[in-house]
Amino acid sequence: MTTIRIKGMSCGHCVAAVTKVLGAIEGIAEIKVDLARGEATFREEKPVDRALIRERIAEAGYEVDG
Ligand SMILES: [Cu+2]
């Protein structure tokens, strides 16, 4: 599993939005977003470009940290 830190999530709506964004990226599966930890964990069915993840998360109004 892969874990990334995401800044800017503050409620269940944010969790749903981030989950949806990640779910729309080909190769990402089994997404779990932890609001309290500010983290998203998922399985990569194939290598996924980190820059793409960063870009899509930013488009939704959040920031991948690190
Ligand atoms: Cu929110």
N, CA, C, O and the ligand as a Tripos MOL2 file, in Angstrom:
@<TRIPOS>MOLECULE
protein
  265   263    67     0     0
PROTEIN
NO_CHARGES

@<TRIPOS>ATOM
      1 N           0.8440   -1.1940    0.0000 N.3       1 MET1
      2 CA          0.0000    0.0000    0.0000 C.3       1 MET1
      3 C           0.8850    1.2510    0.0000 C.2       1 MET1
      4 O           2.0160    1.2430    0.4850 O.2       1 MET1
      5 N           0.3270    2.3150   -0.5590 N.am      2 THR2
      6 CA          1.0230    3.5990   -0.6280 C.3       2 THR2
      7 C           0.2820    4.5940    0.2490 C.2       2 THR2
      8 O          -0.9480    4.6400    0.2300 O.2       2 THR2
      9 N           1.0170    5.3930    1.0200 N.am      3 THR3
     10 CA          0.3960    6.4360    1.8330 C.3       3 THR3
     11 C           0.9630    7.7890    1.4370 C.2       3 THR3
     12 O           2.1760    7.9640    1.3210 O.2       3 THR3
     13 N           0.0600    8.7430    1.2330 N.am      4 ILE4
     14 CA          0.5060   10.1100    0.9580 C.3       4 ILE4
     15 C          -0.1490   11.0400    1.9730 C.2       4 ILE4
     16 O          -1.2470   10.7740    2.4610 O.2       4 ILE4
     17 N           0.5360   12.1240    2.2810 N.am      5 ARG5
     18 CA         -0.0330   13.1330    3.1770 C.3       5 ARG5
     19 C          -0.7430   14.1910    2.3430 C.2       5 ARG5
     20 O          -0.2470   14.6240    1.3030 O.2       5 ARG5
     21 N          -1.9190   14.5990    2.8250 N.am      6 ILE6
     22 CA         -2.7030   15.5990    2.1060 C.3       6 ILE6
     23 C          -3.0850   16.7130    3.0610 C.2       6 ILE6
     24 O          -3.6700   16.4750    4.1170 O.2       6 ILE6
     25 N          -2.7420   17.9360    2.6710 N.am      7 LYS7
     26 CA         -3.0630   19.0980    3.4990 C.3       7 LYS7
     27 C          -4.3720   19.7360    3.0320 C.2       7 LYS7
     28 O          -4.6690   19.7600    1.8380 O.2       7 LYS7
     29 N          -5.1450   20.2480    3.9820 N.am      8 GLY8
     30 CA         -6.3320   21.0330    3.6600 C.3       8 GLY8
     31 C          -7.6540   20.3330    3.8910 C.2       8 GLY8
     32 O          -8.7110   20.9300    3.6880 O.2       8 GLY8
     33 N          -7.6170   19.0750    4.3140 N.am      9 MET9
     34 CA         -8.8780   18.3640    4.5650 C.3       9 MET9
     35 C          -9.3930   18.7260    5.9560 C.2       9 MET9
     36 O          -8.6370   18.7110    6.9280 O.2       9 MET9
     37 N         -10.6940   19.0540    6.0460 N.am     10 SER10
     38 CA        -11.2330   19.4780    7.3350 C.3      10 SER10
     39 C         -12.5290   18.7830    7.7280 C.2      10 SER10
     40 O         -12.9870   18.9440    8.8600 O.2      10 SER10
     41 N         -13.1280   18.0210    6.8330 N.am     11 CYS11
     42 CA        -14.3980   17.3920    7.1850 C.3      11 CYS11
     43 C         -14.6740   16.1860    6.2750 C.2      11 CYS11
     44 O         -13.8790   15.8500    5.3980 O.2      11 CYS11
     45 N         -15.8050   15.5630    6.5110 N.am     12 GLY12
     46 CA        -16.1720   14.3890    5.7250 C.3      12 GLY12
     47 C         -16.3350   14.6810    4.2430 C.2      12 GLY12
     48 O         -16.1000   13.8200    3.3960 O.2      12 GLY12
     49 N         -16.7390   15.9080    3.9440 N.am     13 HIS13
     50 CA        -16.8690   16.2920    2.5380 C.3      13 HIS13
     51 C         -15.5140   16.2520    1.8440 C.2      13 HIS13
     52 O         -15.4000   15.7930    0.7080 O.2      13 HIS13
     53 N         -14.4950   16.7350    2.5370 N.am     14 CYS14
     54 CA        -13.1310   16.7190    1.9920 C.3      14 CYS14
     55 C         -12.6900   15.2800    1.7570 C.2      14 CYS14
     56 O         -12.1030   14.9670    0.7210 O.2      14 CYS14
     57 N         -12.9730   14.4110    2.7110 N.am     15 VAL15
     58 CA        -12.6070   12.9980    2.5860 C.3      15 VAL15
     59 C         -13.2630   12.4000    1.3400 C.2      15 VAL15
     60 O         -12.6240   11.6770    0.5750 O.2      15 VAL15
     61 N         -14.5410   12.7120    1.1500 N.am     16 ALA16
     62 CA        -15.2650   12.1960   -0.0140 C.3      16 ALA16
     63 C         -14.6680   12.7380   -1.3090 C.2      16 ALA16
     64 O         -14.5270   12.0080   -2.2900 O.2      16 ALA16
     65 N         -14.3160   14.0270   -1.3050 N.am     17 ALA17
     66 CA        -13.7640   14.6560   -2.5060 C.3      17 ALA17
     67 C         -12.4130   14.0410   -2.8700 C.2      17 ALA17
     68 O         -12.1580   13.7390   -4.0360 O.2      17 ALA17
     69 N         -11.5570   13.8580   -1.8800 N.am     18 VAL18
     70 CA        -10.2300   13.2860   -2.1300 C.3      18 VAL18
     71 C         -10.3480   11.8310   -2.5820 C.2      18 VAL18
     72 O          -9.6340   11.3830   -3.4790 O.2      18 VAL18
     73 N         -11.2650   11.1060   -1.9400 N.am     19 THR19
     74 CA        -11.4820    9.7100   -2.3260 C.3      19 THR19
     75 C         -11.9350    9.6120   -3.7790 C.2      19 THR19
     76 O         -11.4840    8.7380   -4.5200 O.2      19 THR19
     77 N         -12.8220   10.5060   -4.1780 N.am     20 LYS20
     78 CA        -13.3290   10.5170   -5.5490 C.3      20 LYS20
     79 C         -12.2250   10.8480   -6.5520 C.2      20 LYS20
     80 O         -12.1070   10.2130   -7.5990 O.2      20 LYS20
     81 N         -11.4280   11.8440   -6.2150 N.am     21 VAL21
     82 CA        -10.3270   12.2640   -7.1000 C.3      21 VAL21
     83 C          -9.3400   11.1150   -7.3070 C.2      21 VAL21
     84 O          -8.9410   10.8160   -8.4330 O.2      21 VAL21
     85 N          -8.9580   10.4820   -6.2080 N.am     22 LEU22
     86 CA         -7.9980    9.3680   -6.3170 C.3      22 LEU22
     87 C          -8.6180    8.2070   -7.0830 C.2      22 LEU22
     88 O          -7.9480    7.5490   -7.8790 O.2      22 LEU22
     89 N          -9.9000    7.9610   -6.8380 N.am     23 GLY23
     90 CA        -10.5810    6.8460   -7.4850 C.3      23 GLY23
     91 C         -10.7010    7.0090   -8.9920 C.2      23 GLY23
     92 O         -10.8570    6.0320   -9.7250 O.2      23 GLY23
     93 N         -10.6250    8.2630   -9.4480 N.am     24 ALA24
     94 CA        -10.7480    8.5400  -10.8860 C.3      24 ALA24
     95 C          -9.4230    8.3260  -11.6110 C.2      24 ALA24
     96 O          -9.3810    8.3370  -12.8410 O.2      24 ALA24
     97 N          -8.3440    8.1340  -10.8600 N.am     25 ILE25
     98 CA         -7.0230    7.9260  -11.4730 C.3      25 ILE25
     99 C          -6.8130    6.4430  -11.7480 C.2      25 ILE25
    100 O          -6.9250    5.6080  -10.8510 O.2      25 ILE25
    101 N          -6.5120    6.1350  -12.9880 N.am     26 GLU26
    102 CA         -6.3230    4.7460  -13.3920 C.3      26 GLU26
    103 C          -5.1540    4.1220  -12.6260 C.2      26 GLU26
    104 O          -4.0690    4.6980  -12.5510 O.2      26 GLU26
    105 N          -5.3900    2.9480  -12.0650 N.am     27 GLY27
    106 CA         -4.3360    2.2360  -11.3660 C.3      27 GLY27
    107 C          -4.3990    2.3470   -9.8580 C.2      27 GLY27
    108 O          -3.6910    1.6370   -9.1440 O.2      27 GLY27
    109 N          -5.2710    3.2610   -9.3620 N.am     28 ILE28
    110 CA         -5.4020    3.4250   -7.9180 C.3      28 ILE28
    111 C          -6.6480    2.6810   -7.4290 C.2      28 ILE28
    112 O          -7.7350    2.8360   -7.9860 O.2      28 ILE28
    113 N          -6.4700    1.8680   -6.3750 N.am     29 ALA29
    114 CA         -7.5700    1.0630   -5.8480 C.3      29 ALA29
    115 C          -7.4980    1.0240   -4.3250 C.2      29 ALA29
    116 O          -6.4970    1.4080   -3.7210 O.2      29 ALA29
    117 N          -8.5730    0.5560   -3.7330 N.am     30 GLU30
    118 CA         -8.6420    0.3550   -2.2750 C.3      30 GLU30
    119 C          -8.2320    1.6110   -1.4980 C.2      30 GLU30
    120 O          -7.3410    1.5770   -0.6490 O.2      30 GLU30
    121 N          -8.8980    2.6970   -1.8110 N.am     31 ILE31
    122 CA         -8.5480    3.9920   -1.2220 C.3      31 ILE31
    123 C          -9.1600    4.1410    0.1650 C.2      31 ILE31
    124 O         -10.3500    3.8960    0.3660 O.2      31 ILE31
    125 N          -8.3290    4.5460    1.1150 N.am     32 LYS32
    126 CA         -8.8170    4.8820    2.4480 C.3      32 LYS32
    127 C          -8.2300    6.2410    2.8130 C.2      32 LYS32
    128 O          -7.0120    6.4190    2.8210 O.2      32 LYS32
    129 N          -9.1000    7.1900    3.1140 N.am     33 VAL33
    130 CA         -8.6390    8.5190    3.5000 C.3      33 VAL33
    131 C          -8.8770    8.7010    4.9870 C.2      33 VAL33
    132 O          -9.9920    8.5170    5.4760 O.2      33 VAL33
    133 N          -7.8140    9.0660    5.7080 N.am     34 ASP34
    134 CA         -7.8720    9.2680    7.1560 C.3      34 ASP34
    135 C          -7.8310   10.7630    7.4480 C.2      34 ASP34
    136 O          -6.7860   11.4040    7.3350 O.2      34 ASP34
    137 N          -8.9770   11.3010    7.8230 N.am     35 LEU35
    138 CA         -9.0890   12.7430    8.0550 C.3      35 LEU35
    139 C          -8.1970   13.1990    9.2150 C.2      35 LEU35
    140 O          -7.4930   14.2030    9.1060 O.2      35 LEU35
    141 N          -8.2300   12.4620   10.3150 N.am     36 ALA36
    142 CA         -7.4850   12.8640   11.5110 C.3      36 ALA36
    143 C          -5.9800   12.8950   11.2480 C.2      36 ALA36
    144 O          -5.2700   13.7650   11.7530 O.2      36 ALA36
    145 N          -5.5050   11.9410   10.4560 N.am     37 ARG37
    146 CA         -4.0690   11.8700   10.1760 C.3      37 ARG37
    147 C          -3.6820   12.7100    8.9620 C.2      37 ARG37
    148 O          -2.5020   12.9810    8.7410 O.2      37 ARG37
    149 N          -4.6660   13.1160    8.1850 N.am     38 GLY38
    150 CA         -4.3760   13.8690    6.9720 C.3      38 GLY38
    151 C          -3.6470   13.0130    5.9550 C.2      38 GLY38
    152 O          -2.7070   13.4610    5.2990 O.2      38 GLY38
    153 N          -4.0960   11.7770    5.8350 N.am     39 GLU39
    154 CA         -3.4150   10.8320    4.9510 C.3      39 GLU39
    155 C          -4.4040   10.0890    4.0580 C.2      39 GLU39
    156 O          -5.5670    9.8910    4.4090 O.2      39 GLU39
    157 N          -3.9060    9.6890    2.9030 N.am     40 ALA40
    158 CA         -4.6570    8.8000    2.0210 C.3      40 ALA40
    159 C          -3.7970    7.5790    1.7500 C.2      40 ALA40
    160 O          -2.6180    7.6940    1.4150 O.2      40 ALA40
    161 N          -4.3950    6.4210    1.8970 N.am     41 THR41
    162 CA         -3.7080    5.1600    1.6440 C.3      41 THR41
    163 C          -4.4240    4.4380    0.5160 C.2      41 THR41
    164 O          -5.6540    4.4010    0.4690 O.2      41 THR41
    165 N          -3.6440    3.8640   -0.3930 N.am     42 PHE42
    166 CA         -4.2610    3.1560   -1.5190 C.3      42 PHE42
    167 C          -3.2890    2.1230   -2.0780 C.2      42 PHE42
    168 O          -2.0960    2.1280   -1.7770 O.2      42 PHE42
    169 N          -3.8360    1.2490   -2.8880 N.am     43 ARG43
    170 CA         -3.0220    0.2480   -3.5590 C.3      43 ARG43
    171 C          -2.8450    0.6740   -5.0160 C.2      43 ARG43
    172 O          -3.7870    1.1280   -5.6660 O.2      43 ARG43
    173 N          -1.6270    0.5180   -5.5070 N.am     44 GLU44
    174 CA         -1.3500    0.8360   -6.9080 C.3      44 GLU44
    175 C          -1.3680   -0.4570   -7.7130 C.2      44 GLU44
    176 O          -0.5090   -1.3220   -7.5370 O.2      44 GLU44
    177 N          -2.3440   -0.5780   -8.5890 N.am     45 GLU45
    178 CA         -2.4450   -1.7620   -9.4460 C.3      45 GLU45
    179 C          -1.3840   -1.7110  -10.5370 C.2      45 GLU45
    180 O          -1.0410   -2.7320  -11.1330 O.2      45 GLU45
    181 N          -0.8760   -0.5280  -10.7870 N.am     46 LYS46
    182 CA          0.2740   -0.2940  -11.6620 C.3      46 LYS46
    183 C           0.9040    1.0100  -11.1880 C.2      46 LYS46
    184 O           0.2570    1.7800  -10.4790 O.2      46 LYS46
    185 N           2.1560    1.2720  -11.5670 N.am     47 PRO47
    186 CA          2.7940    2.5030  -11.0810 C.3      47 PRO47
    187 C           2.0090    3.7480  -11.5240 C.2      47 PRO47
    188 O           1.6690    3.9050  -12.6970 O.2      47 PRO47
    189 N           1.7380    4.6170  -10.5600 N.am     48 VAL48
    190 CA          0.9980    5.8370  -10.8500 C.3      48 VAL48
    191 C           1.9260    7.0350  -10.6570 C.2      48 VAL48
    192 O           2.6430    7.1350   -9.6610 O.2      48 VAL48
    193 N           1.8950    7.9300  -11.6260 N.am     49 ASP49
    194 CA          2.7280    9.1240  -11.6260 C.3      49 ASP49
    195 C           2.3820   10.0310  -10.4370 C.2      49 ASP49
    196 O           1.2460   10.4880  -10.3100 O.2      49 ASP49
    197 N           3.3610   10.2840   -9.5780 N.am     50 ARG50
    198 CA          3.1360   11.1310   -8.4040 C.3      50 ARG50
    199 C           2.7080   12.5480   -8.7980 C.2      50 ARG50
    200 O           1.8950   13.1700   -8.1150 O.2      50 ARG50
    201 N           3.2570   13.0460   -9.8930 N.am     51 ALA51
    202 CA          2.9190   14.4010  -10.3440 C.3      51 ALA51
    203 C           1.4460   14.4930  -10.7280 C.2      51 ALA51
    204 O           0.7990   15.5170  -10.5080 O.2      51 ALA51
    205 N           0.9270   13.4130  -11.3020 N.am     52 LEU52
    206 CA         -0.4910   13.3790  -11.6790 C.3      52 LEU52
    207 C          -1.3710   13.4200  -10.4270 C.2      52 LEU52
    208 O          -2.3630   14.1480  -10.3740 O.2      52 LEU52
    209 N          -0.9940   12.6360   -9.4340 N.am     53 ILE53
    210 CA         -1.7460   12.6280   -8.1720 C.3      53 ILE53
    211 C          -1.7460   14.0270   -7.5600 C.2      53 ILE53
    212 O          -2.7850   14.5430   -7.1490 O.2      53 ILE53
    213 N          -0.5580   14.6260   -7.5110 N.am     54 ARG54
    214 CA         -0.4030   15.9650   -6.9400 C.3      54 ARG54
    215 C          -1.3000   16.9870   -7.6660 C.2      54 ARG54
    216 O          -1.9560   17.8230   -7.0440 O.2      54 ARG54
    217 N          -1.3010   16.8840   -8.9980 N.am     55 GLU55
    218 CA         -2.0650   17.8130   -9.8330 C.3      55 GLU55
    219 C          -3.5700   17.6640   -9.6090 C.2      55 GLU55
    220 O          -4.2820   18.6540   -9.4450 O.2      55 GLU55
    221 N          -4.0420   16.4260   -9.6030 N.am     56 ARG56
    222 CA         -5.4770   16.1800   -9.4330 C.3      56 ARG56
    223 C          -5.9520   16.6040   -8.0400 C.2      56 ARG56
    224 O          -7.0420   17.1570   -7.8880 O.2      56 ARG56
    225 N          -5.1260   16.3380   -7.0320 N.am     57 ILE57
    226 CA         -5.4750   16.7380   -5.6670 C.3      57 ILE57
    227 C          -5.5290   18.2620   -5.5760 C.2      57 ILE57
    228 O          -6.4160   18.8220   -4.9310 O.2      57 ILE57
    229 N          -4.5780   18.9210   -6.2230 N.am     58 ALA58
    230 CA         -4.5300   20.3930   -6.2160 C.3      58 ALA58
    231 C          -5.7610   20.9690   -6.9060 C.2      58 ALA58
    232 O          -6.3250   21.9640   -6.4500 O.2      58 ALA58
    233 N          -6.1750   20.3470   -7.9980 N.am     59 GLU59
    234 CA         -7.3660   20.8090   -8.7300 C.3      59 GLU59
    235 C          -8.6060   20.7560   -7.8450 C.2      59 GLU59
    236 O          -9.5240   21.5610   -7.9970 O.2      59 GLU59
    237 N          -8.6220   19.7990   -6.9190 N.am     60 ALA60
    238 CA         -9.7670   19.6470   -6.0170 C.3      60 ALA60
    239 C          -9.6670   20.5900   -4.8210 C.2      60 ALA60
    240 O         -10.5980   20.6780   -4.0210 O.2      60 ALA60
    241 N          -8.5380   21.2990   -4.6960 N.am     61 GLY61
    242 CA         -8.4040   22.2890   -3.6370 C.3      61 GLY61
    243 C          -7.5950   21.8480   -2.4410 C.2      61 GLY61
    244 O          -7.6240   22.4920   -1.3920 O.2      61 GLY61
    245 N          -6.8630   20.7380   -2.5950 N.am     62 TYR62
    246 CA         -6.0380   20.2420   -1.4950 C.3      62 TYR62
    247 C          -4.5820   20.1810   -1.9510 C.2      62 TYR62
    248 O          -4.2720   20.4490   -3.1120 O.2      62 TYR62
    249 N          -3.6980   19.8270   -1.0260 N.am     63 GLU63
    250 CA         -2.2790   19.8260   -1.3610 C.3      63 GLU63
    251 C          -1.6100   18.5390   -0.8920 C.2      63 GLU63
    252 O          -1.7340   18.1530    0.2700 O.2      63 GLU63
    253 N          -0.9050   17.8840   -1.8000 N.am     64 VAL64
    254 CA         -0.1110   16.7270   -1.4060 C.3      64 VAL64
    255 C           1.1410   17.2420   -0.7290 C.2      64 VAL64
    256 O           1.8800   18.0490   -1.2920 O.2      64 VAL64
    257 N           1.3720   16.7650    0.4920 N.am     65 ASP65
    258 CA          2.4690   17.2490    1.3110 C.3      65 ASP65
    259 C           3.6460   16.2900    1.1890 C.2      65 ASP65
    260 O           3.5500   15.1170    1.5500 O.2      65 ASP65
    261 N           4.7510   16.8060    0.6770 N.am     66 GLY66
    262 CA          5.9610   15.9820    0.5520 C.3      66 GLY66
    263 C           6.0330   15.2680   -0.7960 C.2      66 GLY66
    264 O           6.9880   14.5370   -1.0570 O.2      66 GLY66
    265 CU        -14.3230   19.4330    4.1670 Cu       67 CU67
@<TRIPOS>BOND
     1     1     2 1
     2     2     3 1
     3     3     4 2
     4     3     5 am
     5     5     6 1
     6     6     7 1
     7     7     8 2
     8     7     9 am
     9     9    10 1
    10    10    11 1
    11    11    12 2
    12    11    13 am
    13    13    14 1
    14    14    15 1
    15    15    16 2
    16    15    17 am
    17    17    18 1
    18    18    19 1
    19    19    20 2
    20    19    21 am
    21    21    22 1
    22    22    23 1
    23    23    24 2
    24    23    25 am
    25    25    26 1
    26    26    27 1
    27    27    28 2
    28    27    29 am
    29    29    30 1
    30    30    31 1
    31    31    32 2
    32    31    33 am
    33    33    34 1
    34    34    35 1
    35    35    36 2
    36    35    37 am
    37    37    38 1
    38    38    39 1
    39    39    40 2
    40    39    41 am
    41    41    42 1
    42    42    43 1
    43    43    44 2
    44    43    45 am
    45    45    46 1
    46    46    47 1
    47    47    48 2
    48    47    49 am
    49    49    50 1
    50    50    51 1
    51    51    52 2
    52    51    53 am
    53    53    54 1
    54    54    55 1
    55    55    56 2
    56    55    57 am
    57    57    58 1
    58    58    59 1
    59    59    60 2
    60    59    61 am
    61    61    62 1
    62    62    63 1
    63    63    64 2
    64    63    65 am
    65    65    66 1
    66    66    67 1
    67    67    68 2
    68    67    69 am
    69    69    70 1
    70    70    71 1
    71    71    72 2
    72    71    73 am
    73    73    74 1
    74    74    75 1
    75    75    76 2
    76    75    77 am
    77    77    78 1
    78    78    79 1
    79    79    80 2
    80    79    81 am
    81    81    82 1
    82    82    83 1
    83    83    84 2
    84    83    85 am
    85    85    86 1
    86    86    87 1
    87    87    88 2
    88    87    89 am
    89    89    90 1
    90    90    91 1
    91    91    92 2
    92    91    93 am
    93    93    94 1
    94    94    95 1
    95    95    96 2
    96    95    97 am
    97    97    98 1
    98    98    99 1
    99    99   100 2
   100    99   101 am
   101   101   102 1
   102   102   103 1
   103   103   104 2
   104   103   105 am
   105   105   106 1
   106   106   107 1
   107   107   108 2
   108   107   109 am
   109   109   110 1
   110   110   111 1
   111   111   112 2
   112   111   113 am
   113   113   114 1
   114   114   115 1
   115   115   116 2
   116   115   117 am
   117   117   118 1
   118   118   119 1
   119   119   120 2
   120   119   121 am
   121   121   122 1
   122   122   123 1
   123   123   124 2
   124   123   125 am
   125   125   126 1
   126   126   127 1
   127   127   128 2
   128   127   129 am
   129   129   130 1
   130   130   131 1
   131   131   132 2
   132   131   133 am
   133   133   134 1
   134   134   135 1
   135   135   136 2
   136   135   137 am
   137   137   138 1
   138   138   139 1
   139   139   140 2
   140   139   141 am
   141   141   142 1
   142   142   143 1
   143   143   144 2
   144   143   145 am
   145   145   146 1
   146   146   147 1
   147   147   148 2
   148   147   149 am
   149   149   150 1
   150   150   151 1
   151   151   152 2
   152   151   153 am
   153   153   154 1
   154   154   155 1
   155   155   156 2
   156   155   157 am
   157   157   158 1
   158   158   159 1
   159   159   160 2
   160   159   161 am
   161   161   162 1
   162   162   163 1
   163   163   164 2
   164   163   165 am
   165   165   166 1
   166   166   167 1
   167   167   168 2
   168   167   169 am
   169   169   170 1
   170   170   171 1
   171   171   172 2
   172   171   173 am
   173   173   174 1
   174   174   175 1
   175   175   176 2
   176   175   177 am
   177   177   178 1
   178   178   179 1
   179   179   180 2
   180   179   181 am
   181   181   182 1
   182   182   183 1
   183   183   184 2
   184   183   185 am
   185   185   186 1
   186   186   187 1
   187   187   188 2
   188   187   189 am
   189   189   190 1
   190   190   191 1
   191   191   192 2
   192   191   193 am
   193   193   194 1
   194   194   195 1
   195   195   196 2
   196   195   197 am
   197   197   198 1
   198   198   199 1
   199   199   200 2
   200   199   201 am
   201   201   202 1
   202   202   203 1
   203   203   204 2
   204   203   205 am
   205   205   206 1
   206   206   207 1
   207   207   208 2
   208   207   209 am
   209   209   210 1
   210   210   211 1
   211   211   212 2
   212   211   213 am
   213   213   214 1
   214   214   215 1
   215   215   216 2
   216   215   217 am
   217   217   218 1
   218   218   219 1
   219   219   220 2
   220   219   221 am
   221   221   222 1
   222   222   223 1
   223   223   224 2
   224   223   225 am
   225   225   226 1
   226   226   227 1
   227   227   228 2
   228   227   229 am
   229   229   230 1
   230   230   231 1
   231   231   232 2
   232   231   233 am
   233   233   234 1
   234   234   235 1
   235   235   236 2
   236   235   237 am
   237   237   238 1
   238   238   239 1
   239   239   240 2
   240   239   241 am
   241   241   242 1
   242   242   243 1
   243   243   244 2
   244   243   245 am
   245   245   246 1
   246   246   247 1
   247   247   248 2
   248   247   249 am
   249   249   250 1
   250   250   251 1
   251   251   252 2
   252   251   253 am
   253   253   254 1
   254   254   255 1
   255   255   256 2
   256   255   257 am
   257   257   258 1
   258   258   259 1
   259   259   260 2
   260   259   261 am
   261   261   262 1
   262   262   263 1
   263   263   264 2
@<TRIPOS>SUBSTRUCTURE
     1 MET1         2 RESIDUE 1 A MET
     2 THR2         6 RESIDUE 1 A THR
     3 THR3        10 RESIDUE 1 A THR
     4 ILE4        14 RESIDUE 1 A ILE
     5 ARG5        18 RESIDUE 1 A ARG
     6 ILE6        22 RESIDUE 1 A ILE
     7 LYS7        26 RESIDUE 1 A LYS
     8 GLY8        30 RESIDUE 1 A GLY
     9 MET9        34 RESIDUE 1 A MET
    10 SER10       38 RESIDUE 1 A SER
    11 CYS11       42 RESIDUE 1 A CYS
    12 GLY12       46 RESIDUE 1 A GLY
    13 HIS13       50 RESIDUE 1 A HIS
    14 CYS14       54 RESIDUE 1 A CYS
    15 VAL15       58 RESIDUE 1 A VAL
    16 ALA16       62 RESIDUE 1 A ALA
    17 ALA17       66 RESIDUE 1 A ALA
    18 VAL18       70 RESIDUE 1 A VAL
    19 THR19       74 RESIDUE 1 A THR
    20 LYS20       78 RESIDUE 1 A LYS
    21 VAL21       82 RESIDUE 1 A VAL
    22 LEU22       86 RESIDUE 1 A LEU
    23 GLY23       90 RESIDUE 1 A GLY
    24 ALA24       94 RESIDUE 1 A ALA
    25 ILE25       98 RESIDUE 1 A ILE
    26 GLU26      102 RESIDUE 1 A GLU
    27 GLY27      106 RESIDUE 1 A GLY
    28 ILE28      110 RESIDUE 1 A ILE
    29 ALA29      114 RESIDUE 1 A ALA
    30 GLU30      118 RESIDUE 1 A GLU
    31 ILE31      122 RESIDUE 1 A ILE
    32 LYS32      126 RESIDUE 1 A LYS
    33 VAL33      130 RESIDUE 1 A VAL
    34 ASP34      134 RESIDUE 1 A ASP
    35 LEU35      138 RESIDUE 1 A LEU
    36 ALA36      142 RESIDUE 1 A ALA
    37 ARG37      146 RESIDUE 1 A ARG
    38 GLY38      150 RESIDUE 1 A GLY
    39 GLU39      154 RESIDUE 1 A GLU
    40 ALA40      158 RESIDUE 1 A ALA
    41 THR41      162 RESIDUE 1 A THR
    42 PHE42      166 RESIDUE 1 A PHE
    43 ARG43      170 RESIDUE 1 A ARG
    44 GLU44      174 RESIDUE 1 A GLU
    45 GLU45      178 RESIDUE 1 A GLU
    46 LYS46      182 RESIDUE 1 A LYS
    47 PRO47      186 RESIDUE 1 A PRO
    48 VAL48      190 RESIDUE 1 A VAL
    49 ASP49      194 RESIDUE 1 A ASP
    50 ARG50      198 RESIDUE 1 A ARG
    51 ALA51      202 RESIDUE 1 A ALA
    52 LEU52      206 RESIDUE 1 A LEU
    53 ILE53      210 RESIDUE 1 A ILE
    54 ARG54      214 RESIDUE 1 A ARG
    55 GLU55      218 RESIDUE 1 A GLU
    56 ARG56      222 RESIDUE 1 A ARG
    57 ILE57      226 RESIDUE 1 A ILE
    58 ALA58      230 RESIDUE 1 A ALA
    59 GLU59      234 RESIDUE 1 A GLU
    60 ALA60      238 RESIDUE 1 A ALA
    61 GLY61      242 RESIDUE 1 A GLY
    62 TYR62      246 RESIDUE 1 A TYR
    63 GLU63      250 RESIDUE 1 A GLU
    64 VAL64      254 RESIDUE 1 A VAL
    65 ASP65      258 RESIDUE 1 A ASP
    66 GLY66      262 RESIDUE 1 A GLY
    67 CU67       265 GROUP 0 **** ****
